[in-house]
Amino acid sequence: MSDQPQPEPSEPFDADMFDDLVEAETDRDPDLAVIEAGSRTLRTQAGPPQADAVPARPADPEVDKALREVEEELAGRWGETKLDPSVSRIAALMDVLGDPQRGYPSIHITGTNGKTSTARMIEALLGAGGLRTGRYTSPHVQSVTERISLDGAPIPAERFIETYHDIKPFVEMVDTGEQFRLSFFEVLTGMAYAAFADAPVDVAVVEVGMGGTWDATNVIDASVAVVTPIALDHTDRLGGTPAEIAGEKSGIIKPGSTVILAQQPVDAAQVLLKKAVDADARVAREGLEFGVVSREVAVGGQLLTLRGLGGEYEEIFLPLYGAHQAHNAAVALAAVEAFFGVGAEHARTLDMDMVRTGFASVTSPGRLEVVRRSPTVVLDAAHNPAGAQAAAAGVTEAFDFSRLIGVVAPSSDKDARGVLDAFEPIFAEIVVTQNSSHRSMDVDELAAVAVEIFGEDRVQVEPRLDDAIEAAITLAEEEAEYAGAGVLVTGSVITVGEARLLLGRH
């Protein structure tokens, strides 16, 4: 942090260098739409290239075997899609483990959409500031080890296995004394908190699994509570209105904490603000105390000016697409400022180089992620109408597709009609399919809904995801090799993870 304005980087891009970069990138990727920057200077702050945030299976056969055994034991527990409104089991586990979650400060994140991307941004900013971070997010895209990260990287398989076996005797102790055995998610939460304490980390960034009040993660006393945009999802468990859902999610707000609120529906905002008042918590709201000042599409992402709690931060490069990611960035910045005690009353900001470096290093697998060229294939984990609307807007803005083919495979408990309605304006054709999960929506049922929305001539049915992706690529290639057609695979995190594997990403 610094009380004084920061010096400019020593080697800014001049206009000619930027034009050369744009020309090179658009030659490589003709589907990418770029706003010319004119005389604006774009500064390099990214640091070394980031490794893929989704790990492969362990190369050592013995380690892979041991990891599979742990995965099988975890899968044999109560699934994370089931919900029992109680934190008694996880509290009992924390007690016998010696309350590891109290060994470090934490930032707690809830909301309906944008939680994982926001958590990754917060983690990147804290890491750029020199802190050792732990991050716990869910669900995973491909590997369960993604859920627990240390210093910005998924925990190694060997350490994941070791952590599981370290806490297993204590898990079994709690199992015998509770009405229900600890669930899959509760055991993973215990593993994360134990791994963070063992590291040890300077700060933990924790995403709730579902809701807030009764979520297994809610045994921490976070100094900063973040609420990303609330929309209708998990309505059978959390409530049928934004206000009811906000009531459940507001449970992460702790006495004396700082609450960072993304833009919310009015009724949800009222519930969250009342909870904050009752908890004597400080509140910062997007659009009032902080927000996005400006944004431009740039090569590989977007260029932002953000207003934080302490002042403005200019020329922030974010290598993610979509207006929703710019808003996630504003929320993440405010959360980190709050964690460091930065605010207008102190007349200071975070170090500008730290902010630029942190944001430029962010990755978010499965969130408008390009995984193939010619034709371009994009993956997005949108699984509810609000997420689908954000993804549709992001694709339209960032990619100049002449024709876009959709591959959609949602879970059976989601609002498939709402998702398809959101994508209908941007999909020339849609291939409906299903992933390998037992939760996947029946493909014939999905096809019936799709035909109502798109018309029979725009719908193709492929029961297998690999055949669906191949069919979509074939449809895109009908535009000719460099005509600018693309494919968007979406509908659920499971679908995106399986598509990643099929397309050669680990």
N, C-alpha and C positions, 0 to 999 in steps of 0.2 A: 504494500500500500504506500501511497505517497501523498503528501500534502501539496506538492507543487506540480505544475504541468510537466508532463513527461517529454523528453527530447524525441524528435522524429527519428525513425530508423535511418541508418546511414546510406542505404542503397535503394531508394524508391524506384519503382518502374516509371519511366517516362512514357509519354503518349505513344511514341513509336514502338517501344518495347511491348506495350499492352496490345497494340494493333497486331504485332507479329504473333503474340501469344494467342489472340483470338483467332487469327487466320489458321494457325497450326492446329488449334483444338477443333475448329469447325471443319477443317479438312479431315481430321480423324473421326469426328462424330457429327455428320451432317444433320442429325436429328435434334441437336442441341440449339435452342434459341438463345441468343446472346444480345443483351442491350449494350450498344456501344457506350464506352465510358467517356469519350471525348477527352477533355483535359484533366479529368479526375486521375489522381495518382493512386495506384493500387500497390500496397506494400506487402512484402513477403514476410510472413510471421509464422509459417506453418511448422518449421522444424523438420525433423526426419519423417519420412513416410511412415504411416501407421500400419501395423500388421492386421490381418483379418481378425475381426473381433469374435469370429466363430471358430472354435478349435476343431481340428480333425480328430478322428479316433486315435488313441495312443499307438505309436509305431511298435512299441514293445508288446508282443503277444501276451505276456504274463500280466502286464499292466492293463491291457485291454480286457483280458479275462476278469481281472479283479474289479475293474470298473463296471463291467456288465453284471457281475454278481451284486454289487452295491445297487445298481439301477434296478435290478429285479427285486431286491428286498424293499427298496423304496416304493416301487410300483405295486407291491403287494399290500400297501397301506391304503387307508381311506383316501380316495382321490381328491385333488384340490378343487374340483368343480362342485364337490359337496360342501355344505357349510353348516357348522354347528355353532350357534352364537355364544361362544365362550372363549375366554383366554386362560381358563384355569389350567388346562393341560400344558400350554407353552410356558405359563408362569411357573408351574411346578418343575418343568424341565430347567428353566433358567435358575431356579432356586438350588436344585441339586448340582448344577454346573458352577455355582458360585456367582451368579448374575454377571456373566461376561459382557452383556450389553451395556452395563454401566461403567465399563472401563474406558470409554471414549465418547466424545460428543457426537451428535448425529443430526442429520437433516432428513426429515420424513416427508414422503411424497405420496399424495393420493390424487384422485380425479378419475375421469372416464377415459379420456384420450390424451396422449402425449407424455404419459408418465415415464416410460423407459427412455425416450429421447431426451427429456428434461433431466433425468437422472444422469445420463451419460454426459450431458453438457456441464452439469454441476461438478461431476467427477473430474472432467477435463480442466475446468477452471481451477479447482482446488489443487489438482496435480501440478498445473503450471505455476501455482503459487508456492510450490515446494513442499506441500503436505503429502503424507502417505495416506492413500485413500482405500476404503473398502466400499464396494457397491453391491447391493443385493436387489435384483430385479427379476421379474417373471412376466409371462412364461418364457422359456428359452426357444430359440429359433431352431437349433439343431442338436446341441449338446447340453445336458443338464448342468455341466460344469460352468456354462456361461452365466448362470444365475449368481454365482459368487465370484466377484472380481477383486483383485488386489493390485493397486498401482495401475489401474486402467486396463488390466489384462485378465482374462478368465483364469481362475485358480487352476494350476496344473493338475492333471488327472491323479498323479501320485498323492498330491496334498489333499485332494478331494476325498480319496479313498481313506487316507490316514485320519482325516477329520471325522469321517463317518464312524470309523472303528473306535476312535477316541471317545465319542459321545454315546456310542451304541449301548454300553452297559447302563448308562443313566437313562437313556430312552426306555430300555426294558424295565427299569425300576419304576418309571412313571406309568408305563403301560399297565403294570399290575395293580396300581392304586387308583386308576381313573375308570370312569364308566365306559369310556371309549379309548382305544389305543390312539396314540399320537398319529396324526395324519401325515401324508406325504409332505404337504407344505409346512407343517409344524416342525417336522424333523429337519427339513432343509433350512428353515429359519434358524433353528438351534445350531445347525452346522455353520451357517454364515456368521452368527454372533460369536461363536466360539473361535472361528478362523480369524475374525477381525481382532479379537482380544489376543490371540496367540501371535499375530503378525509382529508387533501390534500396529494398528492404524492410528493416525492422528484424528481421523474423522470418518464416520460411516454415512453413506448415502443410501437410504433404504426406501424402496418402493413397496407400497402395500400390495397384497395379493388381490383382495377384493374388499371394497368398502373402507372401513377404518376402525370404528369402535371395537368390533369383535375380531378384527384381523389379527393373525398370529404375530405380525410384526409389531403390534401395538403394545409391546412391553418395554419400549424405549421411551425416554423422556427427552424428545428432541427439542433443541433450542430454536429450531426453525421448522415450521410446518408449511408445506407447499401444497396448494390445491390447483391442479390443472383443470381445464374446462370440464364441466359436468354436463353429461347428456344422458339419454335413456339407454341403459344397458344393464344386464343382470336384474331386470325389473322384478322377476319372481323372487329375488333374494333381498334386494336393496330398496324396493319401492317403485311405484308407478309414475312418480313425478320428479322433476329435478329437485324440488324442495325436500321430498322424502329421501332421495338419494344423498343430498347434501347433509341431511341430518345424520345419516350413518357415517359419511366421510368426515364430518367435523370432529369425530371422536379422536383424531390424531392431534388436535389442538390442545396443548398442555398449558397449565398456568404459567404466566410470565413469558411465554414464548413469543416469537415473531411469526406472523402468518403472512405468507405471500400468496395473493389471490390472482390467478389468471382471470380473464374476462369470463363472467358467469351469467347464466340466465338470472333475471331479477329475483325470482323467488328463491333460487339457490343462494344467491349472494346475501339475501336477507337472513337466511338461516345461518350461514357461515359467520356473518358479522355479529349476530347475536351470541353465537358460541364464543367468539373471540372476546366480546365484551364481558361475558360471564367468567371467562378465564383470565381476565385482566391481561390480555395479549395485545401486543402492538400489531397493527394491520397495515400492509402496503398493497394497493390495488393497481392492477394493470389498467392503464388509461388515465390514472390520476397521479399516483406517486412514481410510477415507472411505465415504460412502454417502448414500442417501436416508433422511432422518429421517421426513418426512411429505409427503403430497401430497393435494391436493383438486382435483377437476374444477372449473374456473372458466370464465367466459364467454370463449370463444376460445382455450382452452388449459388450463393447470393452475397451481396455486399450490403452491410447493415450500418445504420447509425442507431444506437440504442440509448434511451434515457434511463439511467439507473437511479438508485436512491441518493447517490452522491453527486450526480452530474451526467454529462453526455460522454459517450464513447463512440468515436467515429471510425469509419473504414474498418469494420469488423468483417472478415471473410468467414462465412459459414459454409462448409462443404456439404450442405444438405439442401434439398429442394422444397419449395412450398412456403406460402405465407404462414401456415401453421407452425413451421419450424422456426421462423423468425420470432413469432410470439412465444414459442417455447424458450428461445434464447433469451428474450427479455425477462421471462420468469426465472430462468436459471441464474442470470446475472444478478437479479435482485436478491435471490436466495443466498448467493455467495457473499454479496455485500452485507446482508443481514447477519450472516455467520461471522463475518469479520468486524461487525459493529460499525459499518460505514453507513452514513446517512447525511441528508442535507444539513442537519444541525451541526455536523462535524466539519463541513466545508471541505471534504476530501473525496477522492475516488480511489478505486483499485488501480494498481499499476497498469498502464495501458498496454505495455508489452505482454504482461501476463494474460490480460484479457484476450488480446489478439492471438497469442500463441495457443491458449486454451481452446478457443472456439475453432481455430483452424485445424486442430487435431481431432475434432469430434468425428466419430463414426456412429452409424445407427443401422445395423443390418436389417434388411427387410422393410425399410422405410423409404419408399421411392428409390430403391437401390438398383442400379444398372448392373446386370450380371452377364450380358451378352451383347455383341454388336452384329449388325448386318444379318437379320434385322435386330434392332435394339429390343432387348427384353428387360422389363422393369418389374421389380417385385415390391408389393406393398401389403402390409399385414392388416389393412383396414377390415374390421369385422363388425362395425355397426354403422348406421346411417351417417352420423356426424363424422366418423373417421373416413368413410367413403367420399363424402362431400369434400373434405380437405384434400384427400388424395387426388380426386378428379380435378380440383382446381390447381393443385401442384403440377400434375402432369400437363395440363393445358398450358400453364404458364412457362414451364421449364423446357418442354420438348415441342418441336415443331413437326409433329407427326402428321403426315398426309392422310393416314388411315390407322386407327388403333383397334386392335383385336383384344378382347378381354378373355381371360381364363379365370373362372370364378368357382370356388369350392368353399362355402361357409359351413360352420357347425350348425347342427340341427336346432340348437337352442337360441340362435340369433335371428335378428329381423332381416331375413334374406330379401324380402320385398323392398324394404327401405334401402338396403345396400344396392340392389339392382336399379332402383329408381334413381339413385344418386349417380350411377355410372352410365345410365342410358344415353344421356346427351353426348358422351365422348366416345362410346364404343360403336364402331361401324358394324361389327359382328361380335357375338359372344359365344364362347365354348364353355358350356356348363359341365362340371365334373365333380369328383369327390376325392378327398385324400384318404389315407389308410386308417385314420382314426375311427373308432366306433362312434364317435360323436359327430362325424361328418353327415351333412344333410343328404338324404336319399337323392340320387341324381335325377330320377324321374320326377320326383316332387319338385325339385329345383327347376327342372326344364319346364314344367307346367307354369310355374310363376314367371319364368323368363319369357315364354311365348306370349303371355298376357301383356308384358311390358314392352318387349322388343318386336314382336311379330314373328311368325314362324320362319320367315325367310332369313332372319338375322341370327337364328339360334342353331347351334350345332351341339349335339350331345355326345360326350365321350366318357364312359364310366371310369376309365383309368386316367390318373393325372398325367402320366408320361405321354399317353396318346393325345390327351387334350393339349398339352404344350406343343407337341409335334404338329398337331392340326392347326393350331394358332400360328405357328411359325410358317407353315405352308401357306396359309391365307395371307400372311403379311408379305411373303416372298412373291406373291402374285403381282405385287406392285412393281416388281423388278428390283434388282439387288440394291440400288442406292436411291430408291424413290422416296424413302422417308416413312415407310410403314413401321409400326411397332406393336409390341405385345405387352400387356399388363396382366400379371398374375396376382390374384388377390383373393380376399374372402376370410382368411384366418392366418394366425401365426403358424399353425401346423402346415397349412398349404404352402406358405412361403418357405418354411424350412425344408419340406420335401422337394419343392421346386429348385431350391438352392443346390441340393444334392444331385438332382437329376441334371442340372445344368453345369455340373462340374465344380461347384464351390465346396471343396472338401467332401 
